[in-house]
Amino acid sequence: MEKLKRDVHMLYEKYKEIIADQKKLLNALSELTGKSFEALTELYLDIDESDELRLRALFASLVYKIHEAWNANRMISMQIMGYNADRKLRGEKTIGEDIECLVDKYLGIGGRKK
């Protein structure tokens, strides 16, 4: 039960990190396109640590939410790279180093060539 509690808290922190990254990526995409975008809503949990069944359900829900948010960030990263390449060809301002690191994080191996 203690391990399950720890895992749920760890997943919740990971989810919050991914949503924070998503907000940064969407801000960068807004700067590139001139349009405004809205991030997935952040999940606020009331974790009842005494009910094992509820913890297991929460764990499964968080795994799905992380998967959903991660894939959304991959899609946003692909869009950013497309707009960035277009701007680079035209000689305009491109994305910063911090956004490049986030894009690399979500596109991973093979997603971006240097």
Z-matrix of the N, CA and C atoms (Angstrom, degrees):
N
C 1 1.458
C 2 1.537 1 110.99
N 3 1.321 2 117.17 1 -39.72
C 4 1.466 3 120.54 2 179.07
C 5 1.529 4 111.03 3 -63.44
N 6 1.332 5 115.69 4 -40.82
C 7 1.462 6 119.85 5 178.92
C 8 1.528 7 110.26 6 -63.62
N 9 1.309 8 117.61 7 -40.00
C 10 1.462 9 122.21 8 178.40
C 11 1.527 10 110.61 9 -63.16
N 12 1.325 11 116.96 10 -43.21
C 13 1.471 12 120.84 11 177.41
C 14 1.526 13 110.39 12 -59.92
N 15 1.324 14 116.16 13 -46.24
C 16 1.455 15 121.47 14 179.68
C 17 1.537 16 110.70 15 -60.91
N 18 1.336 17 115.50 16 -43.69
C 19 1.464 18 120.28 17 -179.43
C 20 1.526 19 112.28 18 -64.17
N 21 1.325 20 116.89 19 -40.54
C 22 1.465 21 120.83 20 179.04
C 23 1.526 22 110.03 21 -64.06
N 24 1.328 23 116.23 22 -44.20
C 25 1.468 24 119.40 23 178.73
C 26 1.533 25 111.01 24 -64.40
N 27 1.327 26 117.01 25 -39.68
C 28 1.463 27 121.28 26 179.29
C 29 1.533 28 110.36 27 -63.75
N 30 1.326 29 116.92 28 -44.92
C 31 1.466 30 120.60 29 178.68
C 32 1.524 31 111.64 30 -63.63
N 33 1.316 32 116.32 31 -38.82
C 34 1.463 33 120.32 32 179.35
C 35 1.535 34 110.51 33 -63.69
N 36 1.322 35 117.53 34 -41.70
C 37 1.462 36 121.40 35 177.36
C 38 1.532 37 110.89 36 -64.71
N 39 1.326 38 116.60 37 -40.66
C 40 1.464 39 121.14 38 177.93
C 41 1.528 40 110.39 39 -63.12
N 42 1.318 41 116.94 40 -41.25
C 43 1.468 42 121.27 41 178.32
C 44 1.528 43 110.31 42 -61.70
N 45 1.327 44 116.97 43 -44.92
C 46 1.464 45 120.07 44 179.32
C 47 1.525 46 111.13 45 -62.45
N 48 1.326 47 117.32 46 -37.19
C 49 1.470 48 121.73 47 177.77
C 50 1.532 49 110.96 48 -64.36
N 51 1.333 50 116.75 49 -43.38
C 52 1.463 51 121.05 50 -179.55
C 53 1.533 52 110.80 51 -65.47
N 54 1.317 53 117.65 52 -39.57
C 55 1.470 54 121.18 53 178.27
C 56 1.534 55 110.34 54 -66.92
N 57 1.331 56 117.44 55 -37.86
C 58 1.475 57 120.16 56 176.74
C 59 1.527 58 110.14 57 -63.62
N 60 1.343 59 116.76 58 -41.81
C 61 1.469 60 120.67 59 175.95
C 62 1.525 61 110.50 60 -61.20
N 63 1.323 62 115.55 61 -40.36
C 64 1.464 63 119.89 62 -178.64
C 65 1.526 64 110.90 63 -61.84
N 66 1.313 65 116.35 64 -39.39
C 67 1.469 66 119.53 65 178.73
C 68 1.525 67 110.43 66 -63.68
N 69 1.340 68 117.39 67 -41.02
C 70 1.467 69 120.93 68 178.07
C 71 1.528 70 110.76 69 -64.45
N 72 1.344 71 116.35 70 -43.43
C 73 1.462 72 120.31 71 179.44
C 74 1.526 73 111.33 72 -63.28
N 75 1.330 74 116.42 73 -40.97
C 76 1.464 75 119.50 74 -179.69
C 77 1.528 76 111.59 75 -68.71
N 78 1.325 77 117.53 76 -33.66
C 79 1.463 78 119.95 77 175.14
C 80 1.530 79 110.20 78 -63.77
N 81 1.334 80 116.03 79 -41.75
C 82 1.470 81 120.06 80 178.40
C 83 1.528 82 110.24 81 -64.90
N 84 1.329 83 117.15 82 -42.10
C 85 1.461 84 120.71 83 178.58
C 86 1.527 85 110.72 84 -64.16
N 87 1.315 86 116.84 85 -37.23
C 88 1.470 87 120.70 86 176.86
C 89 1.515 88 111.41 87 -63.04
N 90 1.340 89 116.00 88 -41.07
C 91 1.464 90 119.90 89 178.26
C 92 1.531 91 111.22 90 -64.14
N 93 1.328 92 116.59 91 -37.67
C 94 1.466 93 120.31 92 -178.34
C 95 1.522 94 112.61 93 -73.89
N 96 1.331 95 116.86 94 -35.03
C 97 1.471 96 119.89 95 -173.57
C 98 1.515 97 114.34 96 -102.53
N 99 1.318 98 117.18 97 -22.55
C 100 1.466 99 119.98 98 -175.34
C 101 1.514 100 112.59 99 81.96
N 102 1.319 101 117.87 100 4.06
C 103 1.468 102 122.50 101 178.19
C 104 1.524 103 108.82 102 -103.62
N 105 1.322 104 116.39 103 160.67
C 106 1.464 105 118.32 104 177.50
C 107 1.525 106 109.50 105 -105.13
N 108 1.323 107 115.03 106 145.25
C 109 1.457 108 122.11 107 -178.62
C 110 1.519 109 109.40 108 -130.87
N 111 1.316 110 115.44 109 154.43
C 112 1.461 111 120.35 110 -179.52
C 113 1.520 112 109.91 111 -118.76
N 114 1.323 113 115.99 112 134.63
C 115 1.466 114 121.68 113 179.96
C 116 1.525 115 109.97 114 -75.79
N 117 1.338 116 114.97 115 162.58
C 118 1.456 117 119.48 116 171.98
C 119 1.514 118 108.34 117 -58.49
N 120 1.298 119 116.73 118 147.56
C 121 1.463 120 118.46 119 179.66
C 122 1.520 121 109.68 120 -69.62
N 123 1.311 122 113.83 121 139.58
C 124 1.460 123 119.08 122 179.56
C 125 1.523 124 108.87 123 -74.04
N 126 1.279 125 115.18 124 142.75
C 127 1.454 126 122.70 125 -176.95
C 128 1.516 127 109.16 126 -92.42
N 129 1.324 128 116.80 127 124.65
C 130 1.463 129 120.79 128 175.58
C 131 1.515 130 107.88 129 -107.78
N 132 1.309 131 116.49 130 122.79
C 133 1.447 132 120.94 131 -174.65
C 134 1.515 133 111.91 132 -109.98
N 135 1.307 134 113.72 133 140.71
C 136 1.460 135 120.45 134 169.29
C 137 1.528 136 104.41 135 -106.80
N 138 1.311 137 115.84 136 97.99
C 139 1.460 138 120.28 137 -172.57
C 140 1.521 139 109.83 138 -86.82
N 141 1.332 140 115.28 139 112.22
C 142 1.460 141 121.86 140 175.23
C 143 1.521 142 107.15 141 -87.80
N 144 1.313 143 115.60 142 105.53
C 145 1.453 144 119.72 143 -172.03
C 146 1.522 145 114.39 144 -84.27
N 147 1.312 146 117.67 145 5.76
C 148 1.461 147 118.91 146 -178.96
C 149 1.529 148 112.71 147 -100.70
N 150 1.329 149 117.20 148 -15.76
C 151 1.459 150 121.20 149 -176.64
C 152 1.533 151 109.64 150 -104.50
N 153 1.339 152 116.96 151 108.02
C 154 1.463 153 121.08 152 -176.32
C 155 1.526 154 111.97 153 -64.75
N 156 1.310 155 117.70 154 -39.40
C 157 1.463 156 120.91 155 -179.68
C 158 1.534 157 110.58 156 -62.90
N 159 1.314 158 115.94 157 -42.30
C 160 1.472 159 119.95 158 178.31
C 161 1.532 160 110.41 159 -65.24
N 162 1.329 161 117.21 160 -38.85
C 163 1.464 162 120.39 161 178.21
C 164 1.525 163 111.26 162 -63.72
N 165 1.330 164 116.37 163 -40.44
C 166 1.466 165 119.86 164 178.51
C 167 1.531 166 111.23 165 -65.12
N 168 1.325 167 116.34 166 -39.77
C 169 1.467 168 120.72 167 177.99
C 170 1.532 169 110.28 168 -65.85
N 171 1.317 170 116.62 169 -40.53
C 172 1.453 171 122.22 170 177.63
C 173 1.525 172 110.92 171 -63.44
N 174 1.322 173 116.37 172 -41.33
C 175 1.451 174 122.18 173 178.32
C 176 1.531 175 110.07 174 -59.53
N 177 1.321 176 116.45 175 -48.91
C 178 1.471 177 120.79 176 -179.79
C 179 1.530 178 110.89 177 -63.45
N 180 1.309 179 116.80 178 -40.41
C 181 1.457 180 120.88 179 179.22
C 182 1.527 181 111.24 180 -64.56
N 183 1.324 182 116.56 181 -40.41
C 184 1.462 183 120.11 182 179.40
C 185 1.526 184 111.97 183 -67.32
N 186 1.316 185 116.60 184 -37.55
C 187 1.466 186 119.70 185 177.12
C 188 1.524 187 109.69 186 -60.13
N 189 1.324 188 117.08 187 -44.14
C 190 1.463 189 120.97 188 178.60
C 191 1.524 190 111.14 189 -65.01
N 192 1.329 191 117.12 190 -45.23
C 193 1.465 192 121.27 191 -179.00
C 194 1.530 193 111.06 192 -61.68
N 195 1.339 194 117.01 193 -40.31
C 196 1.466 195 120.99 194 178.46
C 197 1.523 196 109.64 195 -64.26
N 198 1.319 197 116.63 196 -43.68
C 199 1.462 198 120.91 197 178.35
C 200 1.534 199 110.53 198 -60.16
N 201 1.311 200 116.65 199 -45.50
C 202 1.460 201 122.02 200 -179.66
C 203 1.538 202 111.07 201 -62.68
N 204 1.325 203 117.14 202 -46.55
C 205 1.464 204 121.17 203 -178.84
C 206 1.529 205 111.11 204 -67.82
N 207 1.342 206 117.16 205 -39.33
C 208 1.461 207 121.03 206 179.33
C 209 1.531 208 110.55 207 -61.87
N 210 1.331 209 116.59 208 -44.48
C 211 1.468 210 120.47 209 179.17
C 212 1.530 211 111.63 210 -66.15
N 213 1.320 212 116.73 211 -36.54
C 214 1.466 213 120.04 212 176.06
C 215 1.529 214 109.85 213 -63.01
N 216 1.329 215 116.88 214 -41.21
C 217 1.463 216 120.58 215 178.73
C 218 1.525 217 111.32 216 -66.40
N 219 1.326 218 117.75 217 -34.83
C 220 1.472 219 120.53 218 175.96
C 221 1.529 220 110.28 219 -63.52
N 222 1.318 221 116.36 220 -43.55
C 223 1.460 222 120.86 221 179.79
C 224 1.530 223 110.79 222 -63.44
N 225 1.319 224 116.64 223 -44.40
C 226 1.461 225 121.13 224 178.91
C 227 1.528 226 109.93 225 -62.42
N 228 1.336 227 116.74 226 -41.11
C 229 1.469 228 121.17 227 179.35
C 230 1.520 229 111.12 228 -62.29
N 231 1.326 230 117.05 229 -39.82
C 232 1.459 231 120.20 230 177.44
C 233 1.527 232 111.11 231 -63.84
N 234 1.328 233 116.25 232 -41.17
C 235 1.460 234 119.94 233 178.06
C 236 1.525 235 110.50 234 -64.17
N 237 1.327 236 116.70 235 -42.72
C 238 1.466 237 120.82 236 179.20
C 239 1.519 238 110.11 237 -59.36
N 240 1.329 239 117.43 238 -44.63
C 241 1.461 240 120.00 239 -178.48
C 242 1.525 241 111.41 240 -65.22
N 243 1.326 242 117.57 241 -35.28
C 244 1.460 243 120.51 242 176.79
C 245 1.516 244 111.74 243 -64.73
N 246 1.336 245 116.69 244 -49.53
C 247 1.460 246 120.26 245 178.34
C 248 1.526 247 111.27 246 -64.72
N 249 1.333 248 116.57 247 -37.52
C 250 1.459 249 121.07 248 -179.79
C 251 1.535 250 111.12 249 -64.43
N 252 1.329 251 116.65 250 -42.73
C 253 1.470 252 120.39 251 178.51
C 254 1.524 253 110.57 252 -62.51
N 255 1.322 254 116.64 253 -41.01
C 256 1.456 255 121.07 254 178.85
C 257 1.531 256 110.71 255 -62.56
N 258 1.324 257 116.16 256 -44.45
C 259 1.462 258 120.19 257 179.28
C 260 1.522 259 111.64 258 -66.33
N 261 1.334 260 116.36 259 -37.44
C 262 1.463 261 120.04 260 179.69
C 263 1.525 262 110.30 261 -63.40
N 264 1.328 263 116.96 262 -40.38
C 265 1.469 264 120.90 263 178.33
C 266 1.522 265 112.30 264 -63.77
N 267 1.327 266 115.91 265 -34.44
C 268 1.461 267 120.29 266 -179.85
C 269 1.526 268 112.39 267 -85.94
N 270 1.346 269 117.52 268 -3.91
C 271 1.462 270 121.24 269 178.73
C 272 1.513 271 113.89 270 78.36
N 273 1.322 272 117.12 271 21.56
C 274 1.465 273 120.81 272 -179.71
C 275 1.525 274 110.46 273 -93.99
N 276 1.324 275 115.41 274 177.03
C 277 1.465 276 121.88 275 -179.85
C 278 1.530 277 110.23 276 -63.70
N 279 1.332 278 116.05 277 134.94
C 280 1.469 279 121.07 278 179.36
C 281 1.529 280 109.93 279 -110.66
N 282 1.317 281 116.38 280 -176.28
C 283 1.464 282 120.91 281 -176.49
C 284 1.530 283 110.81 282 -71.48
N 285 1.334 284 115.08 283 158.22
C 286 1.456 285 120.92 284 -179.26
C 287 1.522 286 112.37 285 -84.07
N 288 1.312 287 114.44 286 173.34
C 289 1.466 288 122.16 287 -178.10
C 290 1.534 289 112.08 288 -62.24
N 291 1.345 290 117.35 289 -38.96
C 292 1.461 291 120.18 290 -179.17
C 293 1.530 292 111.95 291 -65.71
N 294 1.320 293 116.27 292 -38.44
C 295 1.468 294 120.01 293 178.45
C 296 1.532 295 109.85 294 -71.69
N 297 1.334 296 117.31 295 -36.25
C 298 1.465 297 119.99 296 175.74
C 299 1.524 298 111.30 297 -58.78
N 300 1.334 299 116.59 298 -40.59
C 301 1.472 300 120.54 299 178.35
C 302 1.525 301 110.94 300 -63.49
N 303 1.339 302 116.55 301 -41.55
C 304 1.470 303 119.81 302 178.03
C 305 1.524 304 111.03 303 -65.23
N 306 1.322 305 117.11 304 -42.05
C 307 1.466 306 121.26 305 178.99
C 308 1.525 307 109.39 306 -61.20
N 309 1.334 308 116.71 307 -45.14
C 310 1.467 309 120.49 308 177.75
C 311 1.526 310 111.48 309 -60.36
N 312 1.314 311 115.95 310 -38.24
C 313 1.474 312 120.70 311 -179.77
C 314 1.529 313 110.63 312 -61.21
N 315 1.331 314 116.78 313 -43.09
C 316 1.466 315 119.47 314 -174.89
C 317 1.519 316 113.96 315 -88.48
N 318 1.319 317 117.68 316 -25.09
C 319 1.456 318 118.26 317 177.43
C 320 1.523 319 111.36 318 -86.36
N 321 1.307 320 117.01 319 -27.84
C 322 1.466 321 120.92 320 174.05
C 323 1.509 322 114.66 321 63.38
N 324 1.313 323 115.57 322 -161.36
C 325 1.455 324 122.68 323 -177.39
C 326 1.521 325 109.90 324 -65.12
N 327 1.302 326 115.35 325 130.27
C 328 1.465 327 120.37 326 177.69
C 329 1.504 328 113.72 327 83.08
N 330 1.330 329 117.81 328 -10.45
C 331 1.456 330 120.17 329 -178.66
C 332 1.507 331 113.00 330 -82.17
N 333 1.326 332 115.15 331 -19.27
C 334 1.454 333 119.31 332 -176.35
C 335 1.502 334 109.46 333 -150.87
N 336 1.302 335 116.66 334 129.50
C 337 1.460 336 121.92 335 178.42
C 338 1.516 337 109.46 336 -98.87
N 339 1.307 338 116.84 337 139.30
C 340 1.474 339 121.42 338 178.43
C 341 1.506 340 109.64 339 -90.99
